[in-house]
Amino acid sequence: MVLAIDFGTSNTVLTRWNAATQSAEVLPLDAIAQRYGDIAVVPSLLYVENAQEARVLVGQPVRDQGLDQSLDRCFKNFKRGIGTSIQGFMPDLDGRPLSFEQVGEWFLSQVIDQL
């Protein structure tokens, strides 16, 4: 199965190639996505519950639980910092230093785990 991830600054979408119809299909990912008609869109949000244990929450549940208002544990727009030489301010959480790359890895791992 061929998959594609559109990892966006605000939203993320996963698709697969349907060989029978020769077209891309958006994957539902209902547990972490919000729906716009037939399209499931995952908000590019990550909330760190425990950094030492790499326990995180991603996507729409972050918004649904109001965790996107947390200034120290919720990350949004983190894609912009991945791979840059200037990291800007990234907090230490639960005694663990964070980077944009780590936040991105956690986010994408959680999204892929939904498959």
FIKOLZA-1660 file (N, C-alpha, C; in steps of 0.1 Angstrom, whole numbers, plus 5000, padded with zeros to 4 digits):
% residues 115
   i   px   py   pz ch aa at
   1 5008 4988 5000  A  M  N
   1 5000 5000 5000  A  M CA
   1 5009 5012 5000  A  M  C
   2 5006 5022 4991  A  V  N
   2 5014 5034 4990  A  V CA
   2 5006 5045 4999  A  V  C
   3 5014 5051 5008  A  L  N
   3 5008 5061 5016  A  L CA
   3 5015 5075 5014  A  L  C
   4 5008 5085 5016  A  A  N
   4 5014 5099 5015  A  A CA
   4 5009 5107 5028  A  A  C
   5 5018 5114 5033  A  I  N
   5 5014 5123 5045  A  I CA
   5 5017 5137 5040  A  I  C
   6 5006 5145 5042  A  D  N
   6 5008 5160 5040  A  D CA
   6 5008 5166 5054  A  D  C
   7 5021 5167 5059  A  F  N
   7 5023 5172 5072  A  F CA
   7 5023 5187 5071  A  F  C
   8 5012 5193 5075  A  G  N
   8 5011 5208 5074  A  G CA
   8 5014 5215 5087  A  G  C
   9 5016 5228 5086  A  T  N
   9 5018 5236 5098  A  T CA
   9 5006 5236 5106  A  T  C
  10 4994 5237 5100  A  S  N
  10 4982 5238 5108  A  S CA
  10 4974 5224 5108  A  S  C
  11 4974 5217 5097  A  N  N
  11 4967 5204 5096  A  N CA
  11 4975 5194 5089  A  N  C
  12 4972 5181 5091  A  T  N
  12 4979 5170 5085  A  T CA
  12 4969 5161 5079  A  T  C
  13 4971 5155 5067  A  V  N
  13 4962 5146 5061  A  V CA
  13 4970 5134 5056  A  V  C
  14 4965 5122 5058  A  L  N
  14 4971 5110 5053  A  L CA
  14 4962 5104 5041  A  L  C
  15 4969 5100 5031  A  T  N
  15 4961 5094 5020  A  T CA
  15 4968 5081 5016  A  T  C
  16 4961 5073 5009  A  R  N
  16 4966 5060 5003  A  R CA
  16 4963 5060 4988  A  R  C
  17 4970 5053 4980  A  W  N
  17 4968 5052 4966  A  W CA
  17 4959 5040 4964  A  W  C
  18 4947 5042 4958  A  N  N
  18 4938 5031 4954  A  N CA
  18 4941 5027 4940  A  N  C
  19 4947 5016 4938  A  A  N
  19 4951 5011 4924  A  A CA
  19 4939 5008 4916  A  A  C
  20 4928 5004 4922  A  A  N
  20 4916 5000 4914  A  A CA
  20 4910 5013 4908  A  A  C
  21 4909 5024 4916  A  T  N
  21 4903 5036 4910  A  T CA
  21 4913 5046 4905  A  T  C
  22 4926 5042 4907  A  Q  N
  22 4937 5051 4902  A  Q CA
  22 4936 5065 4908  A  Q  C
  23 4932 5066 4921  A  S  N
  23 4931 5079 4927  A  S CA
  23 4935 5078 4942  A  S  C
  24 4938 5089 4948  A  A  N
  24 4942 5090 4962  A  A CA
  24 4929 5090 4970  A  A  C
  25 4930 5083 4982  A  E  N
  25 4919 5083 4992  A  E CA
  25 4924 5088 5005  A  E  C
  26 4917 5098 5011  A  V  N
  26 4920 5103 5024  A  V CA
  26 4916 5092 5034  A  V  C
  27 4926 5089 5043  A  L  N
  27 4923 5079 5054  A  L CA
  27 4915 5086 5065  A  L  C
  28 4906 5079 5071  A  P  N
  28 4897 5085 5081  A  P CA
  28 4903 5090 5094  A  P  C
  29 4912 5082 5100  A  L  N
  29 4918 5086 5113  A  L CA
  29 4909 5092 5123  A  L  C
  30 4897 5087 5124  A  D  N
  30 4886 5093 5132  A  D CA
  30 4890 5096 5147  A  D  C
  31 4899 5088 5153  A  A  N
  31 4902 5091 5167  A  A CA
  31 4910 5104 5169  A  A  C
  32 4916 5109 5158  A  I  N
  32 4924 5121 5160  A  I CA
  32 4921 5132 5150  A  I  C
  33 4911 5130 5142  A  A  N
  33 4909 5140 5131  A  A CA
  33 4895 5147 5134  A  A  C
  34 4894 5158 5127  A  Q  N
  34 4881 5164 5125  A  Q CA
  34 4877 5163 5111  A  Q  C
  35 4864 5163 5109  A  R  N
  35 4859 5160 5095  A  R CA
  35 4854 5173 5089  A  R  C
  36 4857 5174 5076  A  Y  N
  36 4852 5184 5067  A  Y CA
  36 4846 5177 5056  A  Y  C
  37 4833 5174 5057  A  G  N
  37 4826 5166 5047  A  G CA
  37 4832 5152 5047  A  G  C
  38 4837 5147 5036  A  D  N
  38 4843 5134 5036  A  D CA
  38 4858 5133 5039  A  D  C
  39 4863 5144 5042  A  I  N
  39 4878 5145 5044  A  I CA
  39 4881 5146 5059  A  I  C
  40 4890 5137 5064  A  A  N
  40 4895 5137 5078  A  A CA
  40 4908 5145 5078  A  A  C
  41 4908 5156 5086  A  V  N
  41 4919 5165 5088  A  V CA
  41 4924 5164 5102  A  V  C
  42 4937 5161 5104  A  V  N
  42 4942 5160 5118  A  V CA
  42 4949 5174 5121  A  V  C
  43 4944 5181 5131  A  P  N
  43 4951 5193 5135  A  P CA
  43 4965 5190 5139  A  P  C
  44 4975 5198 5134  A  S  N
  44 4989 5196 5138  A  S CA
  44 4992 5201 5151  A  S  C
  45 4986 5195 5161  A  L  N
  45 4987 5198 5175  A  L CA
  45 4993 5187 5183  A  L  C
  46 5001 5190 5193  A  L  N
  46 5007 5179 5201  A  L CA
  46 5007 5184 5216  A  L  C
  47 5002 5177 5225  A  Y  N
  47 5002 5180 5239  A  Y CA
  47 5010 5169 5246  A  Y  C
  48 5020 5174 5254  A  V  N
  48 5029 5165 5261  A  V CA
  48 5023 5162 5275  A  V  C
  49 5019 5150 5277  A  E  N
  49 5014 5146 5291  A  E CA
  49 5025 5143 5300  A  E  C
  50 5035 5136 5295  A  N  N
  50 5047 5133 5302  A  N CA
  50 5059 5131 5293  A  N  C
  51 5068 5140 5293  A  A  N
  51 5079 5140 5283  A  A CA
  51 5089 5128 5286  A  A  C
  52 5092 5125 5299  A  Q  N
  52 5101 5114 5302  A  Q CA
  52 5096 5101 5296  A  Q  C
  53 5082 5099 5297  A  E  N
  53 5077 5087 5292  A  E CA
  53 5072 5088 5277  A  E  C
  54 5075 5099 5271  A  A  N
  54 5070 5102 5257  A  A CA
  54 5055 5099 5256  A  A  C
  55 5048 5103 5266  A  R  N
  55 5033 5102 5265  A  R CA
  55 5027 5115 5260  A  R  C
  56 5021 5114 5248  A  V  N
  56 5016 5126 5242  A  V CA
  56 5002 5123 5237  A  V  C
  57 4995 5134 5234  A  L  N
  57 4982 5134 5227  A  L CA
  57 4983 5143 5215  A  L  C
  58 4977 5138 5204  A  V  N
  58 4978 5146 5191  A  V CA
  58 4964 5148 5185  A  V  C
  59 4964 5159 5177  A  G  N
  59 4952 5161 5168  A  G CA
  59 4940 5167 5175  A  G  C
  60 4928 5163 5170  A  Q  N
  60 4916 5169 5175  A  Q CA
  60 4913 5166 5190  A  Q  C
  61 4917 5155 5196  A  P  N
  61 4915 5154 5211  A  P CA
  61 4922 5165 5219  A  P  C
  62 4933 5170 5214  A  V  N
  62 4940 5181 5221  A  V CA
  62 4930 5193 5221  A  V  C
  63 4924 5196 5210  A  R  N
  63 4915 5207 5209  A  R CA
  63 4902 5204 5217  A  R  C
  64 4897 5192 5216  A  D  N
  64 4884 5188 5223  A  D CA
  64 4885 5189 5238  A  D  C
  65 4897 5186 5243  A  Q  N
  65 4899 5187 5258  A  Q CA
  65 4904 5200 5262  A  Q  C
  66 4905 5210 5253  A  G  N
  66 4909 5224 5257  A  G CA
  66 4924 5224 5260  A  G  C
  67 4932 5214 5257  A  L  N
  67 4946 5214 5260  A  L CA
  67 4954 5223 5251  A  L  C
  68 4948 5227 5240  A  D  N
  68 4955 5236 5231  A  D CA
  68 4957 5250 5237  A  D  C
  69 4951 5253 5248  A  Q  N
  69 4952 5265 5255  A  Q CA
  69 4964 5265 5265  A  Q  C
  70 4970 5253 5267  A  S  N
  70 4982 5252 5276  A  S CA
  70 4994 5258 5269  A  S  C
  71 5000 5268 5275  A  L  N
  71 5011 5274 5268  A  L CA
  71 5024 5266 5270  A  L  C
  72 5026 5258 5280  A  D  N
  72 5038 5252 5283  A  D CA
  72 5039 5237 5277  A  D  C
  73 5027 5231 5275  A  R  N
  73 5027 5217 5271  A  R CA
  73 5021 5214 5257  A  R  C
  74 5015 5224 5251  A  C  N
  74 5009 5222 5238  A  C CA
  74 5018 5229 5228  A  C  C
  75 5020 5221 5217  A  F  N
  75 5028 5226 5206  A  F CA
  75 5020 5227 5193  A  F  C
  76 5021 5239 5187  A  K  N
  76 5014 5241 5174  A  K CA
  76 5025 5249 5165  A  K  C
  77 5023 5248 5153  A  N  N
  77 5033 5254 5143  A  N CA
  77 5047 5250 5145  A  N  C
  78 5049 5238 5151  A  F  N
  78 5062 5233 5154  A  F CA
  78 5069 5228 5141  A  F  C
  79 5062 5225 5130  A  K  N
  79 5068 5221 5118  A  K CA
  79 5078 5231 5113  A  K  C
  80 5075 5244 5115  A  R  N
  80 5084 5255 5110  A  R CA
  80 5098 5254 5116  A  R  C
  81 5099 5248 5128  A  G  N
  81 5112 5248 5134  A  G CA
  81 5121 5236 5131  A  G  C
  82 5114 5226 5125  A  I  N
  82 5121 5213 5122  A  I CA
  82 5132 5216 5112  A  I  C
  83 5145 5212 5115  A  G  N
  83 5156 5213 5106  A  G CA
  83 5162 5226 5105  A  G  C
  84 5158 5236 5113  A  T  N
  84 5164 5249 5113  A  T CA
  84 5175 5250 5123  A  T  C
  85 5185 5258 5120  A  S  N
  85 5196 5259 5129  A  S CA
  85 5193 5267 5141  A  S  C
  86 5183 5276 5140  A  I  N
  86 5179 5284 5152  A  I CA
  86 5166 5278 5157  A  I  C
  87 5167 5272 5169  A  Q  N
  87 5156 5264 5174  A  Q CA
  87 5146 5273 5182  A  Q  C
  88 5150 5285 5186  A  G  N
  88 5141 5293 5194  A  G CA
  88 5139 5287 5207  A  G  C
  89 5129 5291 5214  A  F  N
  89 5127 5286 5228  A  F CA
  89 5119 5273 5228  A  F  C
  90 5125 5263 5233  A  M  N
  90 5118 5250 5235  A  M CA
  90 5120 5247 5250  A  M  C
  91 5110 5244 5257  A  P  N
  91 5111 5242 5272  A  P CA
  91 5116 5228 5275  A  P  C
  92 5122 5226 5287  A  D  N
  92 5124 5213 5293  A  D CA
  92 5111 5209 5300  A  D  C
  93 5106 5198 5297  A  L  N
  93 5094 5193 5303  A  L CA
  93 5097 5180 5311  A  L  C
  94 5093 5179 5323  A  D  N
  94 5095 5167 5331  A  D CA
  94 5110 5163 5331  A  D  C
  95 5118 5173 5331  A  G  N
  95 5133 5171 5332  A  G CA
  95 5139 5166 5319  A  G  C
  96 5131 5167 5308  A  R  N
  96 5137 5163 5295  A  R CA
  96 5137 5175 5285  A  R  C
  97 5149 5178 5279  A  P  N
  97 5149 5189 5269  A  P CA
  97 5142 5185 5257  A  P  C
  98 5135 5194 5251  A  L  N
  98 5127 5191 5238  A  L CA
  98 5133 5199 5227  A  L  C
  99 5130 5194 5215  A  S  N
  99 5134 5200 5202  A  S CA
  99 5122 5200 5193  A  S  C
 100 5122 5208 5183  A  F  N
 100 5112 5208 5173  A  F CA
 100 5112 5194 5166  A  F  C
 101 5123 5188 5164  A  E  N
 101 5124 5175 5158  A  E CA
 101 5118 5164 5166  A  E  C
 102 5120 5165 5179  A  Q  N
 102 5114 5155 5188  A  Q CA
 102 5099 5156 5188  A  Q  C
 103 5094 5169 5189  A  V  N
 103 5079 5171 5188  A  V CA
 103 5073 5166 5175  A  V  C
 104 5080 5168 5164  A  G  N
 104 5076 5163 5151  A  G CA
 104 5076 5148 5150  A  G  C
 105 5086 5142 5156  A  E  N
 105 5087 5127 5156  A  E CA
 105 5075 5121 5164  A  E  C
 106 5073 5127 5176  A  W  N
 106 5062 5122 5184  A  W CA
 106 5048 5124 5177  A  W  C
 107 5046 5135 5170  A  F  N
 107 5034 5138 5163  A  F CA
 107 5032 5128 5152  A  F  C
 108 5042 5127 5143  A  L  N
 108 5041 5118 5132  A  L CA
 108 5039 5103 5136  A  L  C
 109 5046 5099 5146  A  S  N
 109 5045 5085 5151  A  S CA
 109 5031 5082 5156  A  S  C
 110 5025 5092 5163  A  Q  N
 110 5011 5090 5168  A  Q CA
 110 5002 5089 5156  A  Q  C
 111 5004 5098 5146  A  V  N
 111 4995 5098 5134  A  V CA
 111 4996 5084 5127  A  V  C
 112 5008 5080 5125  A  I  N
 112 5010 5067 5118  A  I CA
 112 5005 5055 5126  A  I  C
 113 5006 5056 5139  A  D  N
 113 5000 5045 5148  A  D CA
 113 4985 5044 5146  A  D  C
 114 4978 5054 5141  A  Q  N
 114 4964 5053 5139  A  Q CA
 114 4960 5044 5127  A  Q  C
 115 4970 5040 5119  A  L  N
 115 4966 5032 5107  A  L CA
 115 4963 5018 5110  A  L  C
% end
